[in-house]
């Protein structure tokens, strides 16, 4: 969760910083996926989900962006759209899981459903936010100095919460991977 300041300028500075941190985390997870894909570890267990692992870093970015954008919507009391989008995300995830299973993807469909639902709800949220001043304000004042100043000002938040957030996100993302590993479907 991101706690946003009451001042609008500071709020957008925090959101910009959160986007940069999300991009950093995506790159970090992308490096982990590269290491896992190019080592013989997965070949030992004949795991067939290597191609699907590439989706996980991008899903981590979409979760970070979703968090930033939905917190902004909540700050503006747009609970109705947030609730609709969360329901839509669940519906899309389950639909993609079932569709993938009907094509024989089975556990790999869990990864597809997870990523597809999150990404679809993010796209719709961005479309909704384009109708407001959010995107315009977000585009302003992107500078390294502002990002560093914001990071220093709010340094206590990541110190105490970042690692639990990272581990929680990793745990959520790894559920389909672990299922695939445990059940090793050959379909």
C-alpha positions in Angstrom: 0.0 0.0 0.0 1.2 3.5 -0.8 0.3 6.3 1.6 -0.3 9.5 -0.3 0.3 12.9 1.1 -2.5 15.4 1.2 -0.7 17.9 -1.0 -1.3 17.2 -4.7 2.2 18.0 -5.9 3.8 15.7 -3.3 1.2 13.0 -4.1 2.4 12.9 -7.8 6.0 13.0 -6.7 5.3 9.9 -4.5 3.5 8.2 -7.4 6.4 8.9 -9.8 8.8 7.4 -7.3 6.6 4.4 -6.9 6.6 3.9 -10.7 10.4 4.1 -10.8 10.6 1.5 -7.9 8.1 -0.7 -9.8 10.3 -0.5 -12.9 13.4 -1.4 -10.8 11.6 -4.4 -9.3 10.5 -5.5 -12.8 14.2 -5.4 -14.0 15.3 -7.3 -10.8 12.7 -10.0 -11.4 13.6 -10.1 -15.1 17.2 -10.8 -14.1 16.1 -13.6 -11.8 14.0 -15.1 -14.7 17.0 -14.9 -17.0 19.2 -16.7 -14.5 16.6 -19.4 -14.0 15.9 -19.8 -17.7 19.5 -20.1 -18.7 20.7 -22.5 -16.0 20.2 -26.2 -16.0 18.1 -26.1 -12.8 14.8 -26.3 -14.6 16.0 -28.9 -17.1 16.7 -31.3 -14.3 12.9 -31.5 -13.5 11.7 -31.2 -17.1 9.6 -28.2 -16.2 7.8 -26.9 -19.2 6.8 -23.4 -18.1 10.0 -21.6 -19.0 8.3 -19.4 -21.6 5.6 -18.4 -19.1 8.1 -17.1 -16.6 8.9 -14.2 -18.8 5.4 -12.8 -18.0 6.0 -12.6 -14.3 8.3 -9.5 -14.3 5.8 -7.6 -16.4 3.0 -8.6 -14.1 5.0 -7.3 -11.2 5.2 -3.9 -13.0 1.5 -4.0 -13.7 0.8 -4.7 -10.0 3.0 -1.7 -9.0 1.2 0.6 -11.5 -2.2 -0.8 -10.4 -1.3 0.0 -6.8 -0.3 3.6 -7.6 -3.2 4.3 -9.8 -5.8 2.7 -7.7 -4.6 4.5 -4.6 -5.0 7.8 -6.5 -8.5 6.7 -7.4 -9.3 5.9 -3.7 -7.9 9.2 -2.6 -10.4 10.8 -5.0 -13.2 8.6 -3.6 -13.7 6.6 -6.8 -14.5 3.4 -4.9 -17.2 2.4 -7.4 -14.8 2.1 -10.3 -12.1 0.4 -8.1 -14.7 -2.2 -7.0 -15.8 -2.8 -10.6 -12.2 -3.2 -11.8 -11.4 -5.6 -9.0 -14.4 -7.7 -9.9 -13.5 -7.5 -13.6 -10.0 -8.5 -12.8 -11.2 -11.7 -11.1 -13.6 -12.5 -13.9 -10.9 -12.1 -16.6 -8.4 -14.2 -14.5 -10.8 -17.0 -14.1 -12.0 -16.8 -17.7 -8.4 -17.0 -19.0 -7.7 -19.9 -16.6 -10.6 -21.8 -18.0 -9.8 -20.9 -21.6 -6.2 -22.0 -21.2 -7.3 -25.3 -19.6 -9.6 -25.9 -22.6 -6.6 -25.5 -24.8 -4.6 -27.9 -22.7 -2.3 -25.4 -21.0 -3.5 -26.5 -17.6 -1.2 -25.1 -14.9 0.5 -22.7 -17.3 -3.0 -21.2 -17.7 -2.7 -20.1 -14.0 0.1 -17.9 -15.0 -1.8 -16.6 -18.1 -4.9 -15.9 -16.0 -2.9 -14.1 -13.3 -1.1 -11.9 -15.7 -4.0 -11.4 -18.1 -6.5 -10.3 -15.3 -4.0 -7.9 -13.8 -3.0 -6.4 -17.1 -6.6 -6.0 -18.4 -7.7 -4.2 -15.2 -4.7 -1.9 -15.4 -5.4 -1.0 -19.0 -9.0 -0.2 -18.1 -8.0 1.8 -15.0 -5.6 3.9 -17.2 -8.4 4.5 -19.7 -10.6 5.8 -16.8 -7.8 8.0 -15.4 -7.2 9.6 -18.8 -10.6 11.2 -18.4 -9.3 13.0 -15.3 -6.3 15.3 -14.7 -4.2 12.3 -13.4 -2.2 11.5 -16.5 -1.5 15.2 -17.3 -0.3 15.8 -13.7 1.7 12.6 -13.8 3.6 13.7 -16.9 4.8 16.9 -15.2 8.0 17.4 -13.2 9.8 14.1 -14.0 13.3 14.8 -12.9 16.0 12.9 -11.1 16.3 15.6 -8.5 12.6 15.5 -7.6 12.7 11.7 -7.4 15.8 11.8 -5.1 14.2 14.5 -2.9 11.0 12.5 -2.7 12.9 9.3 -1.9 14.8 11.1 0.9 11.6 12.7 2.3 9.7 9.4 2.4 12.7 7.1 3.2 11.1 5.6 6.3 8.2 4.1 4.4 10.3 1.8 2.2 12.7 0.9 5.0 9.9 -0.7 7.0 7.5 -1.9 4.4 9.4 -2.6 1.1 10.7 -6.0 1.9 7.4 -7.3 3.2 5.8 -5.9 0.0 8.4 -7.5 -2.2 8.1 -10.9 -0.5 4.3 -10.7 -0.6 4.4 -9.9 -4.3 6.8 -12.7 -5.0 4.7 -15.2 -3.0 1.6 -14.2 -5.0 3.4 -14.5 -8.3 5.0 -17.8 -7.5 1.7 -19.7 -6.8 1.2 -20.8 -10.4 4.9 -21.6 -10.8 4.9 -23.8 -7.7 1.8 -25.6 -8.9 3.3 -26.3 -12.2 6.5 -27.5 -10.6 4.7 -29.8 -8.1 2.3 -31.3 -10.6 4.5 -31.3 -13.7 1.8 -31.6 -16.3 3.0 -33.0 -19.6 0.1 -31.5 -21.6 
